[in-house]
Amino acid sequence: MTDSTLSYNELLQENASLRAQLAERETCAEHRRRADEQARLSEGVRRVAAETALRESEARYRTLADTMPQVVFIATASGFVEYVNRPGLEYMGLRLDEAIGFGWLGAIHPEDRQLVADHWLECLNLGNTYEFEHRLRRADGRYRWQLARAVPISGDSGTIVRWIGTSTDIHDHRQVEEELRESRTEAERHAQELDRLYQTSPAGLAFIDRELRFIRINQTLANINGFPVDAYIGRTLREMLSPSLADRLEPVLRRVVDEGEPAMNIEMEGEAPAEPRNFRY
């Protein structure tokens, strides 16, 4: 029979081996604990550094925004306005606590308010750039046209974390554009009236260029000469008039074109181009 009893020395060796294994496990566990702690500390430091950098960046942005002569605002991802620059508050005549959140909507013209709110919420939901023209109440109580624009700012994960926007007074520019549109409309109306007078005048009328080519001719003169209106456009006097009439008329019109000398009360006799031997005065 084999004796399976361990000797004293063998027990000591076995005990030493177990102790070594236990110590190695404790060392590994300590290393893991320290590594985890270091990772947590590093993550904490990184987060604090990122938050500090963000606060410093926002502080610099707000300082810059306070120097801009327009309304500048910052909103959360949900559209809650949390900051309006000092010139913007002064422009609207509001305190910050009155403008933040959705308090700024109270300064929008009543006719534009629902449109602005609907468009703002739509852009928030879709993540699209916000751009809209509306009227905003100034501190003196007058409403002035604004061009409002806001862009989404995304975080590291790609999700929107805030919105940054501006509202620029375009009232004077818009007023000039409106006046120009009205002037253009009025000019077009006058041009139409003049054209009607030109076409219905009982006198023969025509426009010519420096080469004495017809640019326009009314129906009355076309009827006198016996050709349709389209036949004259782009052609010279000599091409469309009888030689005898062209010889008399060209020198007169050449002085008008070259020297700016008016020609008035000049009587001429000549054959109608489409009806030879039919003389007209």
C-alpha positions as CSV (number, residue, x, y, z in Angstrom):
1,M,0.0,0.0,0.0
2,T,1.3,3.5,-0.9
3,D,1.5,6.0,1.9
4,S,-0.4,9.2,0.8
5,T,0.4,11.1,4.0
6,L,2.3,14.3,3.2
7,S,5.5,15.0,5.1
8,Y,6.0,18.2,7.1
9,N,8.3,19.6,4.5
10,E,5.8,18.9,1.8
11,L,3.1,20.7,3.8
12,L,5.3,23.7,4.2
13,Q,5.9,23.8,0.4
14,E,2.2,23.4,-0.4
15,N,1.4,26.2,2.1
16,A,4.1,28.5,0.6
17,S,2.7,27.8,-2.9
18,L,-0.8,28.7,-1.8
19,R,0.4,31.9,-0.2
20,A,2.3,32.9,-3.4
21,Q,-0.8,32.3,-5.5
22,L,-3.0,34.3,-3.1
23,A,-0.4,37.1,-3.0
24,E,-0.3,37.2,-6.8
25,R,-4.1,37.3,-7.0
26,E,-4.2,40.2,-4.4
27,T,-1.5,42.0,-6.4
28,C,-3.5,41.6,-9.7
29,A,-6.7,42.8,-7.9
30,E,-4.8,45.8,-6.5
31,H,-3.5,46.6,-10.0
32,R,-7.0,46.4,-11.4
33,R,-8.4,48.5,-8.6
34,R,-5.7,51.2,-9.1
35,A,-6.2,51.1,-12.9
36,D,-10.0,51.5,-12.4
37,E,-9.5,54.3,-10.0
38,Q,-7.0,56.0,-12.4
39,A,-9.5,55.6,-15.2
40,R,-12.2,57.2,-13.1
41,L,-9.9,60.0,-12.1
42,S,-8.9,60.5,-15.7
43,E,-12.5,60.5,-16.8
44,G,-13.4,63.0,-14.1
45,V,-10.5,65.2,-15.0
46,R,-11.4,65.0,-18.7
47,R,-15.1,65.9,-17.8
48,V,-14.1,68.8,-15.6
49,A,-11.7,70.0,-18.3
50,A,-14.3,69.8,-20.9
51,E,-16.9,71.5,-18.7
52,T,-14.3,74.2,-17.9
53,A,-13.5,74.7,-21.5
54,L,-17.2,74.9,-22.4
55,R,-17.8,77.5,-19.7
56,E,-14.8,79.5,-20.8
57,S,-15.9,79.2,-24.5
58,E,-19.4,80.3,-23.6
59,A,-18.1,83.2,-21.5
60,R,-15.9,84.3,-24.4
61,Y,-18.9,84.0,-26.8
62,R,-21.2,86.0,-24.5
63,T,-18.5,88.7,-24.1
64,L,-18.3,88.9,-27.9
65,A,-22.1,88.8,-28.2
66,D,-22.4,91.8,-25.9
67,T,-20.3,93.8,-28.4
68,M,-22.6,93.0,-31.4
69,P,-25.3,95.6,-32.4
70,Q,-28.0,93.0,-32.9
71,V,-30.0,90.5,-30.9
72,V,-28.0,87.3,-30.1
73,F,-29.5,84.4,-28.2
74,I,-28.6,80.9,-27.0
75,A,-31.3,78.2,-26.6
76,T,-31.3,74.6,-25.3
77,A,-31.9,71.7,-27.6
78,S,-35.6,71.9,-26.8
79,G,-35.7,75.6,-27.9
80,F,-35.7,77.1,-24.4
81,V,-33.9,80.4,-24.7
82,E,-31.4,80.7,-21.8
83,Y,-29.3,83.7,-22.9
84,V,-29.9,87.0,-24.7
85,N,-27.1,89.5,-25.1
86,R,-27.1,92.9,-23.5
87,P,-27.7,94.9,-26.7
88,G,-30.6,92.6,-27.6
89,L,-32.2,93.1,-24.2
90,E,-31.8,96.9,-24.5
91,Y,-33.2,96.8,-28.1
92,M,-36.4,95.0,-26.9
93,G,-36.6,96.8,-23.6
94,L,-36.7,93.5,-21.6
95,R,-34.9,92.1,-18.6
96,L,-33.2,88.7,-19.1
97,D,-35.8,87.0,-16.9
98,E,-38.5,88.4,-19.1
99,A,-36.8,87.2,-22.4
100,I,-35.6,83.7,-21.5
101,G,-37.7,80.6,-22.0
102,F,-40.4,81.6,-24.5
103,G,-40.9,85.1,-23.0
104,W,-39.4,86.7,-26.1
105,L,-42.5,85.6,-28.1
106,G,-44.3,88.4,-26.2
107,A,-42.2,91.0,-28.2
108,I,-43.2,89.5,-31.5
109,H,-46.0,91.4,-33.4
110,P,-49.3,89.7,-32.7
111,E,-49.9,89.0,-36.4
112,D,-46.6,87.2,-36.7
113,R,-46.4,85.5,-33.3
114,Q,-48.1,82.2,-34.2
115,L,-46.2,81.9,-37.5
116,V,-42.9,82.5,-35.6
117,A,-43.7,79.9,-32.9
118,D,-44.8,77.3,-35.5
119,H,-41.7,77.7,-37.6
120,W,-39.4,77.7,-34.6
121,L,-41.0,74.4,-33.3
122,E,-40.8,72.9,-36.8
123,C,-37.1,73.6,-37.0
124,L,-36.5,72.2,-33.5
125,N,-38.2,69.0,-34.4
126,L,-36.4,68.6,-37.8
127,G,-33.0,70.0,-36.8
128,N,-33.1,72.5,-39.7
129,T,-31.7,76.0,-39.7
130,Y,-34.2,78.5,-38.6
131,E,-34.7,81.6,-40.8
132,F,-37.7,83.9,-40.7
133,E,-38.7,87.5,-41.2
134,H,-41.1,89.0,-38.7
135,R,-41.8,92.2,-36.8
136,L,-40.3,92.7,-33.3
137,R,-41.3,95.3,-30.8
138,R,-38.5,97.8,-30.0
139,A,-38.0,99.4,-26.6
140,D,-39.9,102.5,-27.8
141,G,-42.9,100.4,-28.6
142,R,-42.5,100.5,-32.4
143,Y,-42.5,97.2,-34.4
144,R,-39.6,96.8,-36.8
145,W,-38.9,94.0,-39.3
146,Q,-36.3,91.5,-38.3
147,L,-34.4,88.7,-40.0
148,A,-34.1,86.0,-37.4
149,R,-31.7,83.1,-37.9
150,A,-30.6,80.2,-35.7
151,V,-28.4,77.2,-36.3
152,P,-28.2,74.0,-34.3
153,I,-25.0,73.0,-32.5
154,S,-24.3,69.3,-32.2
155,G,-22.3,67.5,-29.4
156,D,-19.7,64.7,-29.8
157,S,-22.5,62.2,-30.3
158,G,-24.0,64.1,-33.1
159,T,-27.1,65.1,-31.2
160,I,-28.2,68.8,-31.0
161,V,-27.1,70.3,-27.7
162,R,-28.1,73.9,-28.2
163,W,-29.1,76.6,-30.7
164,I,-27.3,79.9,-31.4
165,G,-29.2,82.6,-33.2
166,T,-29.4,86.3,-34.1
167,S,-32.1,88.7,-35.0
168,T,-31.1,91.6,-37.3
169,D,-33.1,94.8,-37.8
170,I,-33.9,94.9,-41.6
171,H,-36.7,97.4,-41.3
172,D,-35.0,100.3,-43.2
173,H,-33.7,97.9,-45.9
174,R,-37.2,96.3,-46.3
175,Q,-38.8,99.7,-46.5
176,V,-36.4,100.8,-49.3
177,E,-37.2,97.5,-51.1
178,E,-40.9,98.2,-50.8
179,E,-40.5,101.7,-52.0
180,L,-38.5,100.4,-55.0
181,R,-41.3,97.9,-55.7
182,E,-43.9,100.6,-55.6
183,S,-41.8,102.9,-57.8
184,R,-41.2,100.0,-60.3
185,T,-45.0,99.3,-60.3
186,E,-45.8,103.0,-60.9
187,A,-43.2,103.2,-63.6
188,E,-44.6,100.1,-65.3
189,R,-48.1,101.6,-65.1
190,H,-46.9,104.9,-66.7
191,A,-45.0,103.0,-69.4
192,Q,-48.2,101.0,-70.2
193,E,-50.2,104.3,-70.4
194,L,-47.5,105.9,-72.7
195,D,-47.5,102.8,-74.8
196,R,-51.3,102.9,-75.2
197,L,-51.0,106.6,-76.2
198,Y,-48.2,105.8,-78.6
199,Q,-50.1,103.0,-80.3
200,T,-53.4,104.9,-80.5
201,S,-52.0,108.3,-81.5
202,P,-53.4,109.8,-84.7
203,A,-49.9,111.0,-85.6
204,G,-47.2,108.8,-87.0
205,L,-44.5,108.1,-84.4
206,A,-41.3,106.1,-84.5
207,F,-38.1,105.5,-82.5
208,I,-34.8,105.2,-84.4
209,D,-31.2,104.4,-83.3
210,R,-28.0,106.2,-84.2
211,E,-27.8,104.3,-87.5
212,L,-31.3,105.5,-88.4
213,R,-32.7,102.1,-88.0
214,F,-36.3,101.7,-86.8
215,I,-36.6,100.5,-83.2
216,R,-40.3,101.1,-82.8
217,I,-43.1,102.4,-85.0
218,N,-46.7,102.9,-84.2
219,Q,-49.5,101.5,-86.3
220,T,-50.5,105.0,-87.6
221,L,-47.1,105.6,-89.3
222,A,-47.0,102.0,-90.5
223,N,-50.4,102.5,-92.2
224,I,-49.3,105.8,-93.8
225,N,-46.3,104.1,-95.4
226,G,-48.3,101.0,-96.3
227,F,-46.1,98.3,-94.5
228,P,-46.8,96.2,-91.4
229,V,-45.1,97.3,-88.1
230,D,-42.8,94.3,-88.0
231,A,-41.4,95.0,-91.4
232,Y,-39.7,98.2,-90.1
233,I,-37.9,96.9,-87.0
234,G,-34.1,96.8,-87.6
235,R,-34.3,98.4,-91.0
236,T,-33.0,101.8,-92.0
237,L,-35.0,104.8,-93.2
238,R,-33.6,104.4,-96.8
239,E,-34.7,100.7,-96.8
240,M,-38.2,101.5,-95.9
241,L,-38.9,105.0,-97.5
242,S,-38.9,106.1,-101.0
243,P,-35.5,107.5,-102.3
244,S,-36.8,111.0,-102.6
245,L,-38.3,111.1,-99.1
246,A,-35.2,109.4,-97.6
247,D,-33.0,112.1,-99.3
248,R,-34.9,114.8,-97.6
249,L,-35.4,113.2,-94.2
250,E,-32.0,111.6,-93.5
251,P,-30.1,115.0,-93.2
252,V,-32.7,116.3,-90.7
253,L,-32.6,113.2,-88.5
254,R,-28.8,112.9,-88.7
255,R,-28.5,116.4,-87.1
256,V,-30.9,115.3,-84.4
257,V,-28.9,112.1,-83.7
258,D,-25.4,113.5,-84.0
259,E,-25.8,117.0,-82.7
260,G,-28.9,116.7,-80.5
261,E,-30.5,119.5,-82.4
262,P,-34.3,119.2,-82.4
263,A,-36.3,119.3,-85.6
264,M,-39.7,120.8,-85.5
265,N,-42.4,122.0,-87.9
266,I,-40.7,120.6,-91.0
267,E,-43.0,119.9,-93.9
268,M,-42.1,117.2,-96.5
269,E,-43.6,115.8,-99.6
270,G,-43.0,112.2,-100.9
271,E,-44.4,109.0,-102.3
272,A,-45.8,106.4,-99.9
273,P,-43.3,103.6,-100.0
274,A,-45.9,100.9,-100.7
275,E,-47.9,103.1,-103.1
276,P,-45.6,104.7,-105.8
277,R,-47.0,107.9,-107.3
278,N,-49.2,108.4,-104.3
279,F,-47.8,111.6,-102.8
280,R,-48.3,112.5,-99.2
281,Y,-47.5,115.7,-97.3
